[in-house]
Amino acid sequence: MHLTYENTNEEIIAVKRKPRHQPPHLHNAMEIVCVTKGTLELGVGQELYHMETGDIGVVFPDVIHHYQVFSSEVNEAVFINAPQMIFGRFENVLRNNAPQYPVVKSDVIPDEVYRAVESIVDTGLNDIWVVQAYLQIILARCIPVMKLVEKSKIGSDDIIYRTVSYISANLSRLFSKTFHSSFNQYVNEARLGYACQRIETTDDTLTEISMDSGFGSLRTFNRVFKEKYRLTPSEYRNKLQI
């Protein structure tokens, strides 16, 4: 089993895309996934939960999860990641608890939740206060229909999960002390190196490259790339063709 720890608390990420297999990982952001077409399997701990069109998966911060796609049909989902601090009055709930069953079925989800999900994608994340309001609507309607338990009861008590829980709490501090660089900086350097190699040697779209490199959105990819190289990915590719 391959586990990765992702520090995603710097920004909100919202994208509608074709779901794909993702290995077990965890991050300190809240993750919401709404299946808009087809099906998707959400794994939490060592359990796998089937999701159909209209279902919403809710993954609390620092909970190990993964995704599997078994259907050959057209599948599509909205994936939203947001730091727990953005959820206001729900922050303590997110920090200490987790859903025993992380999927809310479509037959108990009111239409306003779907409108909130679509609106988050449509706003382009330009207005943080509007996005925050939509996220709180989603939680306010989903949490009451989920049974919450202590986060320590989710997943497994075996050594792998205890180890990952320890790492999630201490990784950034230990990494910075050892490598004199933040974990985020190190990971972004590796991602950018891989992205540059793809830009230089393939005709793949920048969206494909950004996703395969581990960036949650093209917007994030563009920002991090320009901070490093003083060029956007498209400008970098155009320069290579001169």
Residue pairs with C-beta under 8 A, 6 or more apart in sequence:
1 23
1 24
1 160
2 23
2 24
3 23
3 24
3 25
3 26
3 64
3 160
3 164
4 23
4 25
5 25
5 26
5 27
5 164
5 167
5 168
5 171
5 183
6 25
6 26
6 27
6 187
7 27
7 28
7 172
7 183
7 184
7 187
8 27
8 28
8 29
8 81
8 83
8 216
9 27
9 28
9 29
9 83
9 84
9 85
10 83
10 184
11 83
11 125
11 220
12 80
12 81
12 82
12 83
12 86
12 125
12 128
12 131
13 79
13 80
13 81
13 82
13 216
13 217
13 220
14 78
14 79
14 80
14 81
14 120
14 121
14 125
14 131
14 217
15 78
15 79
15 121
15 216
15 217
16 36
16 76
16 77
16 78
16 79
16 121
17 76
17 77
17 79
17 211
18 75
18 76
19 33
19 35
19 40
19 67
19 69
19 75
19 76
19 77
19 79
20 67
20 69
21 67
21 68
21 69
22 66
22 67
23 66
24 43
24 64
24 65
24 66
25 64
25 65
25 66
26 62
26 63
26 64
26 65
26 164
26 168
27 61
27 62
27 81
28 61
28 62
28 83
28 84
28 168
29 61
29 81
29 82
29 83
29 84
30 58
30 59
30 60
30 61
30 81
30 82
30 83
30 84
30 87
30 94
30 135
31 57
31 58
31 59
31 65
31 79
31 80
31 81
32 56
32 57
32 58
32 59
32 78
32 79
32 80
32 82
32 117
32 135
32 138
33 40
33 42
33 51
33 56
33 57
33 59
33 67
33 77
33 78
33 79
33 80
34 54
34 55
34 56
34 57
34 77
34 78
34 80
34 114
34 117
35 51
35 52
35 53
35 54
35 55
35 56
35 57
35 75
35 76
35 77
36 53
36 76
36 77
36 78
37 53
37 73
37 74
37 75
37 76
37 77
38 53
38 71
38 73
38 74
38 75
38 76
39 50
39 51
39 52
39 53
39 69
39 70
39 71
39 73
39 75
40 51
40 57
40 67
40 68
40 69
40 75
40 77
41 48
41 49
41 50
41 51
41 67
41 68
41 69
41 70
42 48
42 49
42 51
42 57
42 59
42 65
42 66
42 67
42 102
42 103
43 49
43 65
43 66
43 67
43 68
44 59
44 63
44 64
44 65
44 102
44 154
44 155
45 63
45 64
45 154
45 155
45 156
45 161
46 155
46 156
48 68
49 57
49 101
49 102
49 103
50 103
51 57
51 103
52 106
53 106
54 105
54 106
54 109
54 114
55 103
55 104
55 105
55 106
56 103
56 104
56 106
56 109
56 113
56 117
56 138
56 142
57 102
57 103
57 104
58 99
58 102
58 103
58 104
58 139
58 142
58 146
59 65
59 102
60 94
60 97
60 98
60 99
60 151
61 84
61 94
61 95
62 151
62 165
62 168
63 98
63 151
63 154
63 155
64 155
64 161
64 164
65 102
69 75
78 117
78 118
78 120
78 121
79 216
80 117
80 120
80 135
81 216
82 131
82 135
84 90
84 91
84 94
84 95
85 91
86 128
86 131
86 132
86 135
87 94
87 132
87 135
87 136
87 139
88 132
88 136
89 136
90 136
90 139
90 143
93 143
93 148
96 150
96 151
97 148
97 149
97 150
97 151
98 148
98 149
98 150
98 151
98 153
98 154
99 146
99 147
99 148
99 149
100 146
100 147
100 148
100 149
100 153
100 154
101 146
101 147
102 146
104 142
104 145
104 146
108 145
109 141
109 142
110 141
112 137
112 141
113 137
113 138
113 141
113 142
116 134
116 135
116 137
116 138
117 134
117 138
119 130
119 134
120 131
120 134
120 135
123 130
123 131
123 134
125 131
125 219
155 161
171 183
172 182
172 183
172 184
175 181
175 182
175 183
175 186
176 182
176 183
179 186
187 214
188 224
188 228
189 228
191 213
191 214
191 215
191 224
192 213
192 224
192 225
192 228
192 229
194 212
194 213
195 209
195 210
195 213
195 215
195 221
195 225
195 233
196 236
198 204
198 209
198 212
198 213
199 206
199 209
199 233
199 236
199 237
199 240
200 240
202 209
204 212
206 218
206 221
206 233
206 234
206 237
207 218
209 221
209 233
210 217
210 218
210 220
210 221
210 233
213 221
215 221
215 224
221 233
222 232
222 233
225 231
225 232
225 233
225 236
226 232
229 236
231 239
